[in-house]
């Protein structure tokens, strides 16, 4: 007599069409571009600009936006530390599937804790590109596109990243975007920097054999 429990009595089902075949079909290499930074740092703006630039080059991408996934996949999670960890874990697993499908997955999330981002990197050791939106807190708070900093400062939101909850910046990210002489680069310029990296690393070309 056997009982069915979590992750027991399951077997990996192989497919006759693998990652290599999918990448050949799409003429690109699957990867995850993980955009991290404070609320208001420009993550979603970069994600949308990058997705459009890839589209114009005939490259297939998909955005996993932090707020969007909380409308469905992660709607059962809050913002406690353990919920944030589970939020990032789930997104990392989905991003891994997209990359395996041959897509360029653009994950745009605050993802404040280094260990959680590193856990996602460990899932994709050869296809994880961490992009750090290194914008000053003062700038993000000035922008405050969702009015959340104002609420946090007023004590109406607890555990808000950058105010009363920490943000742990990457130590070894692939790309760091910041102000130049006090001016933020345009979305197109930032997307161009990521595109250049992807081109240099061969993600925007398929396999010849």
Backbone as JSON Lines, residues from 0, in Angstrom:
{"i":0,"aa":"X","n":[0.86,-1.18,0.0],"ca":[0.0,0.0,0.0],"c":[0.89,1.23,0.0]}
{"i":1,"aa":"X","n":[0.71,2.09,-0.99],"ca":[1.51,3.32,-1.04],"c":[0.6,4.52,-0.92]}
{"i":2,"aa":"X","n":[1.13,5.56,-0.4],"ca":[0.35,6.8,-0.26],"c":[0.98,7.86,-1.15]}
{"i":3,"aa":"X","n":[0.12,8.72,-1.69],"ca":[0.59,9.79,-2.55],"c":[0.88,11.02,-1.69]}
{"i":4,"aa":"X","n":[2.09,11.51,-1.74],"ca":[2.44,12.7,-0.98],"c":[3.11,13.71,-1.88]}
{"i":5,"aa":"X","n":[3.6,14.75,-1.29],"ca":[4.28,15.79,-2.06],"c":[5.55,15.25,-2.7]}
{"i":6,"aa":"X","n":[5.64,15.38,-4.01],"ca":[6.85,15.02,-4.76],"c":[7.28,13.57,-4.55]}
{"i":7,"aa":"X","n":[6.31,12.67,-4.42],"ca":[6.63,11.25,-4.33],"c":[5.91,10.51,-5.45]}
{"i":8,"aa":"X","n":[6.47,9.38,-5.81],"ca":[5.89,8.56,-6.88],"c":[5.7,9.34,-8.18]}
{"i":9,"aa":"X","n":[6.68,10.19,-8.48],"ca":[6.63,10.96,-9.73],"c":[7.89,10.68,-10.53]}
{"i":10,"aa":"X","n":[7.77,10.81,-11.83],"ca":[8.87,10.5,-12.73],"c":[8.98,11.59,-13.8]}
{"i":11,"aa":"X","n":[10.2,11.92,-14.17],"ca":[10.41,12.94,-15.2],"c":[10.06,12.38,-16.57]}
{"i":12,"aa":"X","n":[9.17,13.07,-17.29],"ca":[8.75,12.63,-18.62],"c":[9.57,13.35,-19.68]}
{"i":13,"aa":"X","n":[10.36,12.6,-20.4],"ca":[11.16,13.19,-21.48],"c":[10.29,13.48,-22.7]}
{"i":14,"aa":"X","n":[10.72,14.48,-23.48],"ca":[10.01,14.85,-24.7],"c":[10.91,14.6,-25.9]}
{"i":15,"aa":"X","n":[10.34,14.2,-27.04],"ca":[11.17,13.99,-28.23],"c":[11.72,15.28,-28.8]}
{"i":16,"aa":"X","n":[11.12,16.4,-28.43],"ca":[11.61,17.71,-28.86],"c":[12.27,18.37,-27.66]}
{"i":17,"aa":"X","n":[13.58,18.57,-27.73],"ca":[14.33,19.11,-26.6],"c":[14.66,20.58,-26.74]}
{"i":18,"aa":"X","n":[15.4,21.09,-25.76],"ca":[15.76,22.5,-25.74],"c":[16.54,22.9,-26.99]}
{"i":19,"aa":"X","n":[17.46,22.05,-27.41],"ca":[18.27,22.37,-28.59],"c":[17.4,22.54,-29.82]}
{"i":20,"aa":"X","n":[16.43,21.65,-30.0],"ca":[15.52,21.74,-31.16],"c":[14.68,23.01,-31.11]}
{"i":21,"aa":"X","n":[14.23,23.36,-29.91],"ca":[13.42,24.58,-29.77],"c":[14.26,25.82,-30.06]}
{"i":22,"aa":"X","n":[15.49,25.83,-29.6],"ca":[16.37,26.98,-29.84],"c":[16.69,27.11,-31.32]}
{"i":23,"aa":"X","n":[16.88,25.99,-32.01],"ca":[17.11,26.03,-33.46],"c":[15.9,26.62,-34.17]}
{"i":24,"aa":"X","n":[14.71,26.21,-33.75],"ca":[13.48,26.7,-34.36],"c":[13.33,28.2,-34.2]}
{"i":25,"aa":"X","n":[13.68,28.71,-33.0],"ca":[13.53,30.13,-32.7],"c":[14.74,30.96,-33.12]}
{"i":26,"aa":"X","n":[15.84,30.29,-33.42],"ca":[17.09,30.97,-33.77],"c":[17.55,31.91,-32.65]}
{"i":27,"aa":"X","n":[17.5,31.41,-31.46],"ca":[17.97,32.14,-30.29],"c":[18.22,31.12,-29.18]}
{"i":28,"aa":"X","n":[18.84,31.58,-28.09],"ca":[19.12,30.69,-26.97],"c":[18.34,31.14,-25.75]}
{"i":29,"aa":"X","n":[17.66,30.2,-25.14],"ca":[16.85,30.53,-23.98],"c":[17.69,31.0,-22.81]}
{"i":30,"aa":"X","n":[17.21,32.01,-22.12],"ca":[17.91,32.54,-20.95],"c":[16.93,33.33,-20.1]}
{"i":31,"aa":"X","n":[17.4,33.76,-18.94],"ca":[16.6,34.6,-18.05],"c":[17.35,35.89,-17.78]}
{"i":32,"aa":"X","n":[16.72,37.0,-18.1],"ca":[17.25,38.32,-17.75],"c":[16.5,38.75,-16.49]}
{"i":33,"aa":"X","n":[17.18,38.72,-15.37],"ca":[16.56,39.0,-14.07],"c":[16.85,40.44,-13.67]}
{"i":34,"aa":"X","n":[15.82,41.29,-13.71],"ca":[15.99,42.71,-13.4],"c":[15.57,42.95,-11.95]}
{"i":35,"aa":"X","n":[16.51,43.42,-11.14],"ca":[16.26,43.65,-9.72],"c":[16.57,45.1,-9.35]}
{"i":36,"aa":"X","n":[15.9,45.58,-8.33],"ca":[16.14,46.95,-7.86],"c":[14.96,47.43,-7.04]}
{"i":37,"aa":"X","n":[15.12,48.59,-6.45],"ca":[14.07,49.16,-5.61],"c":[12.81,49.46,-6.41]}
{"i":38,"aa":"X","n":[11.7,49.56,-5.71],"ca":[10.48,50.04,-6.33],"c":[10.73,51.43,-6.9]}
{"i":39,"aa":"X","n":[10.35,51.65,-8.15],"ca":[10.56,52.95,-8.77],"c":[11.9,53.12,-9.44]}
{"i":40,"aa":"X","n":[12.71,52.07,-9.45],"ca":[14.04,52.18,-10.06],"c":[14.0,52.06,-11.58]}
{"i":41,"aa":"X","n":[12.87,51.62,-12.12],"ca":[12.73,51.52,-13.58],"c":[12.76,50.11,-14.12]}
{"i":42,"aa":"X","n":[12.52,49.12,-13.27],"ca":[12.58,47.72,-13.7],"c":[11.56,47.4,-14.79]}
{"i":43,"aa":"X","n":[10.31,47.76,-14.55],"ca":[9.26,47.45,-15.52],"c":[9.46,48.23,-16.82]}
{"i":44,"aa":"X","n":[9.92,49.46,-16.7],"ca":[10.19,50.27,-17.89],"c":[11.27,49.62,-18.74]}
{"i":45,"aa":"X","n":[12.32,49.17,-18.1],"ca":[13.39,48.48,-18.84],"c":[12.87,47.18,-19.44]}
{"i":46,"aa":"X","n":[12.11,46.42,-18.66],"ca":[11.6,45.14,-19.15],"c":[10.78,45.33,-20.42]}
{"i":47,"aa":"X","n":[9.9,46.32,-20.43],"ca":[9.05,46.57,-21.6],"c":[9.88,47.05,-22.79]}
{"i":48,"aa":"X","n":[10.83,47.93,-22.54],"ca":[11.68,48.43,-23.61],"c":[12.54,47.31,-24.19]}
{"i":49,"aa":"X","n":[13.08,46.46,-23.32],"ca":[13.9,45.35,-23.76],"c":[13.08,44.36,-24.58]}
{"i":50,"aa":"X","n":[11.87,44.05,-24.11],"ca":[11.02,43.11,-24.82],"c":[10.69,43.64,-26.22]}
{"i":51,"aa":"X","n":[10.43,44.94,-26.32],"ca":[10.11,45.53,-27.62],"c":[11.33,45.49,-28.56]}
{"i":52,"aa":"X","n":[12.49,45.84,-28.02],"ca":[13.7,45.83,-28.85],"c":[14.0,44.41,-29.35]}
{"i":53,"aa":"X","n":[13.78,43.41,-28.51],"ca":[13.98,42.03,-28.94],"c":[12.97,41.65,-30.01]}
{"i":54,"aa":"X","n":[11.74,42.1,-29.82],"ca":[10.68,41.82,-30.8],"c":[11.04,42.38,-32.18]}
{"i":55,"aa":"X","n":[11.57,43.6,-32.21],"ca":[11.92,44.21,-33.48],"c":[13.06,43.47,-34.17]}
{"i":56,"aa":"X","n":[13.81,42.71,-33.39],"ca":[14.9,41.9,-33.96],"c":[14.45,40.47,-34.27]}
{"i":57,"aa":"X","n":[13.16,40.22,-34.11],"ca":[12.63,38.89,-34.4],"c":[12.94,37.87,-33.33]}
{"i":58,"aa":"X","n":[13.15,38.34,-32.09],"ca":[13.46,37.45,-30.98],"c":[12.27,37.37,-30.03]}
{"i":59,"aa":"X","n":[11.97,36.15,-29.59],"ca":[10.8,35.91,-28.75],"c":[11.17,36.02,-27.28]}
{"i":60,"aa":"X","n":[10.45,36.88,-26.57],"ca":[10.68,37.05,-25.13],"c":[9.35,37.07,-24.41]}
{"i":61,"aa":"X","n":[9.41,36.95,-23.09],"ca":[8.21,37.05,-22.28],"c":[8.58,37.68,-20.95]}
{"i":62,"aa":"X","n":[7.75,38.62,-20.49],"ca":[8.01,39.33,-19.24],"c":[7.25,38.68,-18.09]}
{"i":63,"aa":"X","n":[7.96,38.38,-17.03],"ca":[7.35,37.98,-15.76],"c":[7.48,39.18,-14.82]}
{"i":64,"aa":"X","n":[6.43,39.94,-14.7],"ca":[6.44,41.15,-13.87],"c":[6.01,40.82,-12.45]}
{"i":65,"aa":"X","n":[6.71,41.39,-11.5],"ca":[6.46,41.08,-10.1],"c":[5.02,41.31,-9.67]}
{"i":66,"aa":"X","n":[4.42,42.42,-10.08],"ca":[3.03,42.69,-9.73],"c":[2.09,41.76,-10.49]}
{"i":67,"aa":"X","n":[2.38,41.51,-11.75],"ca":[1.49,40.68,-12.57],"c":[1.36,39.26,-12.01]}
{"i":68,"aa":"X","n":[2.49,38.67,-11.6],"ca":[2.42,37.28,-11.12],"c":[1.66,37.2,-9.79]}
{"i":69,"aa":"X","n":[1.59,38.31,-9.07],"ca":[0.83,38.31,-7.81],"c":[-0.67,38.42,-8.06]}
{"i":70,"aa":"X","n":[-1.07,38.64,-9.31],"ca":[-2.49,38.61,-9.64],"c":[-3.0,37.18,-9.85]}
{"i":71,"aa":"X","n":[-2.07,36.25,-10.1],"ca":[-2.49,34.89,-10.39],"c":[-1.65,33.85,-9.67]}
{"i":72,"aa":"X","n":[-0.51,33.51,-10.27],"ca":[0.36,32.47,-9.74],"c":[0.66,32.64,-8.26]}
{"i":73,"aa":"X","n":[0.93,33.87,-7.84],"ca":[1.36,34.12,-6.46],"c":[0.37,34.97,-5.67]}
{"i":74,"aa":"X","n":[-0.9,34.9,-6.04],"ca":[-1.88,35.74,-5.35],"c":[-2.13,35.32,-3.91]}
{"i":75,"aa":"X","n":[-1.65,34.12,-3.56],"ca":[-1.82,33.64,-2.18],"c":[-0.69,34.08,-1.26]}
{"i":76,"aa":"X","n":[0.27,34.83,-1.79],"ca":[1.44,35.22,-1.0],"c":[1.38,36.68,-0.57]}
{"i":77,"aa":"X","n":[1.9,36.94,0.63],"ca":[2.0,38.3,1.12],"c":[3.41,38.84,0.95]}
{"i":78,"aa":"X","n":[3.84,39.68,1.9],"ca":[5.15,40.31,1.77],"c":[6.05,40.05,2.97]}
{"i":79,"aa":"X","n":[5.69,39.05,3.76],"ca":[6.61,38.63,4.81],"c":[7.83,37.99,4.16]}
{"i":80,"aa":"X","n":[8.92,37.89,4.92],"ca":[10.17,37.38,4.35],"c":[9.99,36.01,3.71]}
{"i":81,"aa":"X","n":[9.26,35.13,4.4],"ca":[9.09,33.78,3.85],"c":[8.22,33.79,2.6]}
{"i":82,"aa":"X","n":[7.24,34.71,2.54],"ca":[6.41,34.83,1.35],"c":[7.2,35.42,0.18]}
{"i":83,"aa":"X","n":[8.07,36.36,0.47],"ca":[8.92,36.92,-0.58],"c":[9.82,35.83,-1.16]}
{"i":84,"aa":"X","n":[10.35,35.0,-0.28],"ca":[11.22,33.9,-0.73],"c":[10.46,32.94,-1.64]}
{"i":85,"aa":"X","n":[9.25,32.58,-1.23],"ca":[8.43,31.67,-2.05],"c":[8.01,32.33,-3.36]}
{"i":86,"aa":"X","n":[7.74,33.61,-3.32],"ca":[7.4,34.36,-4.53],"c":[8.53,34.26,-5.55]}
{"i":87,"aa":"X","n":[9.75,34.51,-5.1],"ca":[10.89,34.47,-6.0],"c":[11.17,33.04,-6.45]}
{"i":88,"aa":"X","n":[11.0,32.08,-5.56],"ca":[11.23,30.68,-5.95],"c":[10.3,30.27,-7.09]}
{"i":89,"aa":"X","n":[9.02,30.61,-6.94],"ca":[8.05,30.24,-7.97],"c":[8.37,30.92,-9.3]}
{"i":90,"aa":"X","n":[8.67,32.2,-9.24],"ca":[9.0,32.92,-10.47],"c":[10.26,32.32,-11.1]}
{"i":91,"aa":"X","n":[11.23,31.97,-10.26],"ca":[12.45,31.35,-10.78],"c":[12.16,30.05,-11.5]}
{"i":92,"aa":"X","n":[11.27,29.24,-10.95],"ca":[10.92,27.97,-11.58],"c":[10.21,28.19,-12.91]}
{"i":93,"aa":"X","n":[9.31,29.17,-12.95],"ca":[8.6,29.48,-14.2],"c":[9.58,30.04,-15.23]}
{"i":94,"aa":"X","n":[10.47,30.92,-14.78],"ca":[11.47,31.5,-15.69],"c":[12.35,30.4,-16.28]}
{"i":95,"aa":"X","n":[12.68,29.42,-15.46],"ca":[13.49,28.29,-15.94],"c":[12.77,27.54,-17.05]}
{"i":96,"aa":"X","n":[11.45,27.36,-16.91],"ca":[10.67,26.69,-17.94],"c":[10.66,27.5,-19.24]}
{"i":97,"aa":"X","n":[10.51,28.81,-19.12],"ca":[10.54,29.66,-20.31],"c":[11.89,29.55,-21.02]}
{"i":98,"aa":"X","n":[12.95,29.58,-20.24],"ca":[14.29,29.47,-20.83],"c":[14.47,28.12,-21.5]}
{"i":99,"aa":"X","n":[13.95,27.07,-20.88],"ca":[14.03,25.74,-21.46],"c":[13.23,25.66,-22.76]}
{"i":100,"aa":"X","n":[12.17,26.46,-22.86],"ca":[11.37,26.51,-24.08],"c":[12.08,27.27,-25.2]}
{"i":101,"aa":"X","n":[13.2,27.91,-24.85],"ca":[13.97,28.65,-25.84],"c":[13.71,30.14,-25.86]}
{"i":102,"aa":"X","n":[12.86,30.62,-24.95],"ca":[12.53,32.04,-24.91],"c":[13.55,32.83,-24.08]}
{"i":103,"aa":"X","n":[13.56,34.11,-24.32],"ca":[14.31,35.03,-23.46],"c":[13.32,35.54,-22.44]}
{"i":104,"aa":"X","n":[13.41,35.04,-21.23],"ca":[12.48,35.39,-20.16],"c":[13.02,36.61,-19.42]}
{"i":105,"aa":"X","n":[12.21,37.65,-19.32],"ca":[12.59,38.87,-18.63],"c":[11.81,38.92,-17.31]}
{"i":106,"aa":"X","n":[12.5,38.67,-16.21],"ca":[11.86,38.69,-14.9],"c":[12.14,40.03,-14.23]}
{"i":107,"aa":"X","n":[11.08,40.74,-13.94],"ca":[11.21,42.09,-13.37],"c":[10.59,42.12,-11.99]}
{"i":108,"aa":"X","n":[11.43,42.02,-10.97],"ca":[10.96,41.96,-9.59],"c":[11.94,42.68,-8.66]}
{"i":109,"aa":"X","n":[11.42,43.27,-7.6],"ca":[12.31,43.87,-6.6],"c":[13.31,42.82,-6.12]}
{"i":110,"aa":"X","n":[12.81,41.63,-5.81],"ca":[13.62,40.51,-5.32],"c":[14.72,41.01,-4.39]}
{"i":111,"aa":"X","n":[14.35,41.48,-3.2],"ca":[15.29,42.21,-2.34],"c":[16.39,41.38,-1.69]}
{"i":112,"aa":"X","n":[16.18,40.07,-1.57],"ca":[17.13,39.26,-0.8],"c":[18.09,38.52,-1.73]}
{"i":113,"aa":"X","n":[19.35,38.69,-1.45],"ca":[20.41,38.13,-2.3],"c":[20.32,36.61,-2.39]}
{"i":114,"aa":"X","n":[20.02,35.96,-1.27],"ca":[19.98,34.49,-1.27],"c":[18.89,33.96,-2.2]}
{"i":115,"aa":"X","n":[17.78,34.68,-2.3],"ca":[16.69,34.24,-3.17],"c":[17.08,34.38,-4.64]}
{"i":116,"aa":"X","n":[17.73,35.49,-4.98],"ca":[18.19,35.67,-6.36],"c":[19.26,34.64,-6.7]}
{"i":117,"aa":"X","n":[20.14,34.39,-5.75],"ca":[21.2,33.4,-5.99],"c":[20.63,32.0,-6.18]}
{"i":118,"aa":"X","n":[19.53,31.71,-5.49],"ca":[18.87,30.41,-5.66],"c":[18.33,30.27,-7.08]}
{"i":119,"aa":"X","n":[17.81,31.36,-7.63],"ca":[17.33,31.33,-9.02],"c":[18.51,31.18,-9.98]}
{"i":120,"aa":"X","n":[19.59,31.85,-9.7],"ca":[20.79,31.72,-10.53],"c":[21.26,30.26,-10.55]}
{"i":121,"aa":"X","n":[21.18,29.61,-9.4],"ca":[21.63,28.22,-9.31],"c":[20.79,27.3,-10.19]}
{"i":122,"aa":"X","n":[19.53,27.68,-10.44],"ca":[18.68,26.88,-11.33],"c":[19.15,26.97,-12.78]}
{"i":123,"aa":"X","n":[19.79,28.09,-13.12],"ca":[20.18,28.36,-14.5],"c":[21.63,28.85,-14.54]}
{"i":124,"aa":"X","n":[22.57,27.99,-14.19],"ca":[23.96,28.44,-14.05],"c":[24.58,29.01,-15.31]}
{"i":125,"aa":"X","n":[24.08,28.61,-16.48],"ca":[24.65,29.1,-17.74],"c":[23.73,30.04,-18.5]}
{"i":126,"aa":"X","n":[22.61,30.42,-17.9],"ca":[21.65,31.23,-18.66],"c":[20.93,32.24,-17.78]}
{"i":127,"aa":"X","n":[21.62,32.78,-16.78],"ca":[21.02,33.74,-15.85],"c":[21.8,35.04,-15.94]}
{"i":128,"aa":"X","n":[21.12,36.09,-16.35],"ca":[21.76,37.41,-16.49],"c":[21.08,38.35,-15.5]}
{"i":129,"aa":"X","n":[21.82,38.73,-14.46],"ca":[21.27,39.61,-13.43],"c":[21.55,41.06,-13.79]}
{"i":130,"aa":"X","n":[20.47,41.84,-13.87],"ca":[20.57,43.26,-14.2],"c":[20.15,44.05,-12.97]}
{"i":131,"aa":"X","n":[21.06,44.83,-12.45],"ca":[20.82,45.6,-11.23],"c":[20.49,47.05,-11.59]}
{"i":132,"aa":"X","n":[19.26,47.47,-11.3],"ca":[18.87,48.87,-11.49],"c":[19.33,49.64,-10.26]}
{"i":133,"aa":"X","n":[20.55,50.11,-10.32],"ca":[21.17,50.76,-9.17],"c":[20.84,52.25,-9.15]}
{"i":134,"aa":"X","n":[19.61,52.54,-8.79],"ca":[19.16,53.93,-8.72],"c":[19.02,54.36,-7.27]}
{"i":135,"aa":"X","n":[19.37,55.61,-6.94],"ca":[19.32,56.06,-5.55],"c":[17.91,56.0,-4.97]}
{"i":136,"aa":"X","n":[17.85,55.68,-3.69],"ca":[16.56,55.64,-3.01],"c":[15.82,56.97,-3.16]}
{"i":137,"aa":"X","n":[16.55,58.08,-3.07],"ca":[15.92,59.39,-3.17],"c":[15.21,59.57,-4.51]}
{"i":138,"aa":"X","n":[15.83,59.08,-5.57],"ca":[15.22,59.17,-6.91],"c":[13.97,58.29,-6.97]}
{"i":139,"aa":"X","n":[14.08,57.06,-6.48],"ca":[12.94,56.14,-6.5],"c":[11.78,56.7,-5.7]}
{"i":140,"aa":"X","n":[12.12,57.31,-4.56],"ca":[11.09,57.87,-3.7],"c":[10.47,59.11,-4.33]}
{"i":141,"aa":"X","n":[11.26,59.85,-5.07],"ca":[10.74,61.03,-5.77],"c":[9.77,60.6,-6.88]}
{"i":142,"aa":"X","n":[10.15,59.55,-7.59],"ca":[9.27,59.04,-8.65],"c":[7.98,58.48,-8.05]}
{"i":143,"aa":"X","n":[8.13,57.56,-7.1],"ca":[7.02,56.92,-6.38],"c":[5.81,56.68,-7.28]}
{"i":144,"aa":"X","n":[5.97,55.92,-8.37],"ca":[4.9,55.78,-9.36],"c":[3.6,55.19,-8.82]}
{"i":145,"aa":"X","n":[3.7,54.4,-7.76],"ca":[2.5,53.76,-7.21],"c":[2.07,54.39,-5.88]}
{"i":146,"aa":"X","n":[2.79,55.42,-5.44],"ca":[2.46,56.08,-4.18],"c":[2.77,55.26,-2.95]}
{"i":147,"aa":"X","n":[3.63,54.24,-3.11],"ca":[3.89,53.32,-2.01],"c":[4.89,53.89,-1.0]}
{"i":148,"aa":"X","n":[5.87,54.66,-1.48],"ca":[6.84,55.24,-0.55],"c":[6.12,56.21,0.4]}
{"i":149,"aa":"X","n":[5.2,56.97,-0.13],"ca":[4.45,57.92,0.7],"c":[3.68,57.18,1.79]}
{"i":150,"aa":"X","n":[3.07,56.06,1.41],"ca":[2.33,55.27,2.38],"c":[3.27,54.65,3.41]}
{"i":151,"aa":"X","n":[4.44,54.19,2.95],"ca":[5.41,53.58,3.86],"c":[5.94,54.61,4.85]}
{"i":152,"aa":"X","n":[6.24,55.8,4.35],"ca":[6.75,56.86,5.22],"c":[5.69,57.27,6.26]}
{"i":153,"aa":"X","n":[4.43,57.12,5.88],"ca":[3.34,57.48,6.8],"c":[3.01,56.34,7.75]}
{"i":154,"aa":"X","n":[3.72,55.22,7.6],"ca":[3.49,54.08,8.47],"c":[2.28,53.25,8.1]}
{"i":155,"aa":"X","n":[1.73,53.49,6.91],"ca":[0.53,52.76,6.49],"c":[0.88,51.45,5.78]}
{"i":156,"aa":"X","n":[2.15,51.3,5.38],"ca":[2.64,50.04,4.83],"c":[3.85,49.63,5.65]}
{"i":157,"aa":"X","n":[3.85,48.41,6.14],"ca":[4.97,47.91,6.93],"c":[5.8,46.94,6.1]}
{"i":158,"aa":"X","n":[7.1,46.9,6.38],"ca":[7.98,45.98,5.68],"c":[8.21,46.36,4.23]}
{"i":159,"aa":"X","n":[8.28,47.66,3.96],"ca":[8.46,48.13,2.58],"c":[9.95,48.22,2.25]}
{"i":160,"aa":"X","n":[10.35,47.59,1.17],"ca":[11.77,47.54,0.8],"c":[12.35,48.94,0.62]}
{"i":161,"aa":"X","n":[13.47,49.16,1.28],"ca":[14.16,50.44,1.18],"c":[13.81,51.4,2.3]}
{"i":162,"aa":"X","n":[12.68,51.13,2.98],"ca":[12.26,52.0,4.08],"c":[12.44,51.28,5.41]}
{"i":163,"aa":"X","n":[11.65,50.23,5.65],"ca":[11.82,49.47,6.89],"c":[12.06,47.99,6.62]}
{"i":164,"aa":"X","n":[12.46,47.67,5.43],"ca":[12.88,46.32,5.09],"c":[14.07,46.46,4.14]}
{"i":165,"aa":"X","n":[15.09,45.61,4.27],"ca":[16.33,45.83,3.51],"c":[16.26,45.42,2.05]}
{"i":166,"aa":"X","n":[17.09,46.07,1.26],"ca":[17.36,45.62,-0.11],"c":[18.85,45.26,-0.15]}
{"i":167,"aa":"X","n":[19.13,44.03,-0.55],"ca":[20.51,43.56,-0.61],"c":[20.99,43.59,-2.07]}
{"i":168,"aa":"X","n":[21.84,44.56,-2.41],"ca":[22.27,44.69,-3.81],"c":[23.11,43.5,-4.25]}
{"i":169,"aa":"X","n":[23.09,43.19,-5.55],"ca":[23.92,42.09,-6.07],"c":[25.4,42.37,-5.84]}
{"i":170,"aa":"X","n":[26.15,41.3,-5.68],"ca":[27.6,41.42,-5.51],"c":[28.34,41.15,-6.82]}
{"i":171,"aa":"X","n":[27.73,40.34,-7.68],"ca":[28.4,39.97,-8.94],"c":[27.4,39.91,-10.08]}
{"i":172,"aa":"X","n":[26.66,41.0,-10.28],"ca":[25.67,41.01,-11.36],"c":[26.38,41.15,-12.71]}
{"i":173,"aa":"X","n":[25.7,40.7,-13.76],"ca":[26.26,40.81,-15.11],"c":[26.19,42.24,-15.64]}
{"i":174,"aa":"X","n":[25.12,42.93,-15.3],"ca":[24.91,44.3,-15.81],"c":[24.43,45.19,-14.67]}
{"i":175,"aa":"X","n":[25.04,46.35,-14.52],"ca":[24.6,47.33,-13.54],"c":[24.26,48.62,-14.27]}
{"i":176,"aa":"X","n":[23.04,49.1,-14.06],"ca":[22.59,50.32,-14.71],"c":[22.39,51.4,-13.66]}
{"i":177,"aa":"X","n":[22.97,52.57,-13.9],"ca":[22.85,53.65,-12.93],"c":[22.87,54.99,-13.64]}
{"i":178,"aa":"X","n":[22.74,56.03,-12.83],"ca":[22.77,57.39,-13.38],"c":[24.17,57.72,-13.9]}
{"i":179,"aa":"X","n":[24.2,58.56,-14.9],"ca":[25.47,59.07,-15.42],"c":[25.44,60.58,-15.3]}
{"i":180,"aa":"X","n":[26.35,61.1,-14.45],"ca":[26.38,62.54,-14.16],"c":[25.02,63.03,-13.66]}
{"i":181,"aa":"X","n":[24.39,62.18,-12.83],"ca":[23.12,62.56,-12.23],"c":[21.92,62.41,-13.13]}
{"i":182,"aa":"X","n":[22.11,61.85,-14.31],"ca":[21.0,61.7,-15.26],"c":[20.79,60.22,-15.54]}
{"i":183,"aa":"X","n":[19.53,59.8,-15.52],"ca":[19.21,58.41,-15.82],"c":[19.27,58.16,-17.33]}
{"i":184,"aa":"X","n":[19.85,57.06,-17.75],"ca":[19.82,56.73,-19.18],"c":[18.38,56.53,-19.64]}
{"i":185,"aa":"X","n":[18.13,56.71,-20.91],"ca":[16.79,56.49,-21.44],"c":[16.48,54.99,-21.43]}
{"i":186,"aa":"X","n":[15.21,54.63,-21.43],"ca":[14.86,53.21,-21.5],"c":[15.49,52.51,-22.71]}
{"i":187,"aa":"X","n":[15.52,53.21,-23.84],"ca":[16.12,52.63,-25.05],"c":[17.6,52.38,-24.87]}
{"i":188,"aa":"X","n":[18.28,53.32,-24.22],"ca":[19.73,53.16,-24.0],"c":[20.0,52.0,-23.05]}
{"i":189,"aa":"X","n":[19.19,51.87,-22.01],"ca":[19.39,50.77,-21.06],"c":[19.1,49.43,-21.73]}
{"i":190,"aa":"X","n":[18.02,49.39,-22.51],"ca":[17.7,48.16,-23.24],"c":[18.82,47.81,-24.2]}
{"i":191,"aa":"X","n":[19.39,48.84,-24.84],"ca":[20.49,48.62,-25.77],"c":[21.7,47.99,-25.1]}
{"i":192,"aa":"X","n":[21.96,48.38,-23.86],"ca":[23.08,47.81,-23.12],"c":[22.86,46.32,-22.85]}
{"i":193,"aa":"X","n":[21.62,45.97,-22.52],"ca":[21.3,44.56,-22.29],"c":[21.36,43.78,-23.6]}
{"i":194,"aa":"X","n":[20.85,44.36,-24.67],"ca":[20.88,43.72,-26.0],"c":[22.33,43.44,-26.39]}
{"i":195,"aa":"X","n":[23.2,44.4,-26.19],"ca":[24.61,44.23,-26.54],"c":[25.21,43.05,-25.78]}
{"i":196,"aa":"X","n":[24.88,42.95,-24.5],"ca":[25.38,41.82,-23.69],"c":[24.87,40.5,-24.26]}
{"i":197,"aa":"X","n":[23.58,40.45,-24.57],"ca":[23.0,39.21,-25.1],"c":[23.62,38.84,-26.44]}
{"i":198,"aa":"X","n":[23.89,39.84,-27.26],"ca":[24.54,39.58,-28.55],"c":[25.95,39.05,-28.34]}
{"i":199,"aa":"X","n":[26.69,39.71,-27.46],"ca":[28.09,39.32,-27.22],"c":[28.2,37.9,-26.67]}
{"i":200,"aa":"X","n":[27.2,37.49,-25.9],"ca":[27.22,36.16,-25.27],"c":[26.55,35.09,-26.14]}
{"i":201,"aa":"X","n":[26.06,35.5,-27.32],"ca":[25.51,34.52,-28.26],"c":[24.07,34.1,-28.02]}
{"i":202,"aa":"X","n":[23.34,34.81,-27.17],"ca":[21.96,34.41,-26.9],"c":[21.01,34.75,-28.04]}
{"i":203,"aa":"X","n":[21.39,35.67,-28.91],"ca":[20.48,36.1,-29.97],"c":[20.76,35.38,-31.29]}
{"i":204,"aa":"X","n":[21.44,34.29,-31.22],"ca":[21.68,33.48,-32.41],"c":[21.42,32.03,-32.06]}
{"i":205,"aa":"X","n":[21.0,31.27,-33.05],"ca":[20.72,29.86,-32.82],"c":[21.94,29.01,-33.0]}
{"i":206,"aa":"X","n":[21.72,27.74,-33.13],"ca":[22.81,26.77,-33.31],"c":[22.92,26.39,-34.78]}
{"i":207,"aa":"X","n":[24.13,26.34,-35.26],"ca":[24.34,25.99,-36.68],"c":[24.31,24.48,-36.89]}
{"i":208,"aa":"X","n":[24.42,23.73,-35.84],"ca":[24.39,22.27,-35.98],"c":[23.68,21.63,-34.79]}
